Amino acid sequence: MRGKILIVDDEKDIRDLIKTYLEKEGYQVFEAGDGKEAIEHARLVQPELVILDIMLPNLNGLDVLSTLRRESDIYVIMLTARTEEVDKLVGLNMGADDYLTKPFSPKELVARVNAAMRRLSMAGGTNRKQAFNFAHVRLESASRRAWLDDQPLELTAIEFNLLMTLMAHSGQALGRDQLLEEVWGRDYFGDTRVVDVHIGHVRKKLAGRHIATVWGVGYRFEDERV
């Protein structure tokens, strides 16, 4: 098996469709039809990735996401039938790693899942074992830990990889497209706005310090090495 994935959607037809595609890819797939069941399954199964619909009975998807984020840094792809940009960004601002709007292509969803799982696998590989030690921020890729002024930072998987990429290129301006490629992968189908949302998350956790906006380009990590 390539990994465990939890599908959370109250429409059985959609769950069955996604499950069929993911099982063909070799994933072990679990299902939940409402918010409370989703949280129970996530705690029991501990999947690497959750595909989470916003509109759910009992607890909606954003409430489920909030609970998941308090307990883990699991990778979450949100599904939404709402087309308004505010709904997409609300989900991301609560800690979702990615989103798709219904109706979606199952092949596109599988491509995003595959890309995310590859990145999660690479994060623990020897080729990504690095340490960065700056005046106020430290990061260890092997242990997936980071600190601000010796206080541990609670980062999601995407936030950690984004901060690591910026620190690895300290002092350099990185464009949104470059960050998308390095953090989300070359086969990511979304747009660059997802970068801005997650940069905002990381900035907040760094107390508004260290990440500068380079207008017309992207972002730059700034600090003095110890």
N, C-alpha and C positions, 0 to 999 in steps of 0.2 A: 504493500500500500504506500502511496506517495504522501499521505498525510490525512488528517481528520478535518472534515468541514461540516459545519452546522448550517442547515438551511432553515430560516425562520420566515414563514409566510402562511397566512390563514387560508390561502387558496391551494387546495391539494393538487390541482392540475399543474400549477406553476411549480410546486415542490417536486412533483413527479418528473416534470420536464427537465428541471435543473439537475435533479438526482441522476437521471439517465445519462446526461452529458458528462457529468463529473465522474460517475462510476466507470464510464468508458475510458476516462483519463487515468484511472487507477486509484482514485481517492476513496477513502472510507467516509460515507455520507450519513449524517444523522439529521433528523427532522424535528421541527417544533411548529405547532399551529397557532400558538398565542404567546403573549409576552411572558407570562409566568412560567410556562413550559420551557421557553427559550432560556431563561435564567437557570432553571433547574438543570437542563441538559448541558449548558455551558459549564456549570460547576462540576457536573458528574463526568462528562466526556473530556473536557479541556481540549477543545479543538484548536488547530492552528489558525483557522480562519472562520468567520461567521458571515453569511449572506443574510442581511437583516432588512425586512420590509418595514416601512414606517407605520403603515396602517394595520394595526393588530388589535384583536380583542384583549380584554383584561388589562394589559399594559401596552401602550403604544411603543413603536420601535425606538423612539428617542428616549423614553424612560428605560427601556432595556439597555440601550447604548450607555446611558449614564451609569447604570449599575455595573455593566461590564467594565467600564473605564475605571470605576473605583476599585475593581478587584484584579484587573489584569491589563496587559498591553496588547491583547489579542487583535489581530488584523480584522477590520470590519468593513465590508462593502455594503452600503445602504441601497435599498431599492425603494423608489418612490413613484407613485402615480401622479404626483403633483408636478407641474411643469414650471412653476414660478421659481426663479433663481433664489429667492429668499429661503424656500424650503430646503433646497440643496445646501445652501451655505449654513443654515441652522444645524443641519445634520453634521456637517464638517466641523463647525465650531464646537460641537459637543464631543468631538474626538473621533469621528468616522475617518477612515483612511481613504475611502473612495466612494463613489456613488454611481448608480445607473438609473435612468428614468424609464419607467414602463410606458409602452411596450419596448422590450429590449431584445437584442439578438442573443440567443443562447451561446452562439460561437464567440461573440464579443465578451460575454460574461466569463466563459471558460478561458479565453485568452488573458483576461485580467487576473483571474484566479491563478493560472499557471505562472504569470509574471510575478505575482505577489509571493507565491510559494517558493519560487526560485530565489527571490531576494531574501526571504526569511531563512532559507537554507544557506545562502552565501554568507549571511550575517554571522553564522557560527563557524564558518570555514577558516582555515589557517591563512588564506590570502587576505582576510579582512582583519586580522589581529593586529591592531595598532593602539598606540597610546598617545594622547595629546595633553601637554601640560603647559597651560598658560597662567598668567598672573592670577586670574580669578576663576577660571574654568578648567576642569580636568575631565578627561573622558578616556575610558578603556573599552575598546571594541570587543575584546575577548570575553569580558565579564558583563558587557552591555550595561555599564554603569557610568554615570556622569555626576559631577559635583559643581556647585556654584559656591565659592568661598567656603569650601569644605562641607557644605550642606548637600545631601543627596538630592538629585533632580529626578522627579517622577516623569518619565517620558514614555510616550507610546513608541511602537516600533518605527513608525514613519518619522516621528519627531527626532528619535535618536539618530536614525540614518541621515536625516537632513542636517542636524547639528554636526555630525561627524564629517559629512561632506564639506560643509562650510569651514570647519576647523582644519581639515586636510588641505584646504586652499586658502588659509589665512592670509588676509591682505589683498586677495584677488577678488575682483568683481565677477560673480557667476550669474549668467543669464537664467531666466526661468526655464527655457528649453533645456539648457545644460543640467539644471537641477532635476527637471523631470526625467531626463535620460539616466542620470546617475542614481537617483533615489527611487523613482517609480519604474524605471526600465524603458528600454527602447520601444517595447511593444505596448506602452500605455496609450490608451485611446482617448483619455480625457483632455481637458484644456489646461492652460497655465494658471488659471485662477486657483486651482487647488494648491499650488505652491504658496500663493499669497496667504491663504487661510492658515496653512500649517506654519508658515513663518511667523504669523501672528501668535500662534500657540507657543512656539519656542521662545519668542521674544518675551511673552508674559512670564514664562517660567524662568527666564534669565533676568527678571526684574527690569525689563526694558533696555537692557544693556547689550553691547557686543555685536549686534547684528545691525548693520547700516544699510539703508536703502540707497542704491545707486540708480538714480532716476534715468529711465530710458534703457536700463540694462537689466538690473536684478538686485542682488544682495551681496554683501561682503561681511565676513567675520572680522572683527577688530578687537585686538587685545595685545598686551605685551607679554612676551614669553618670560618665564621665570629665569 
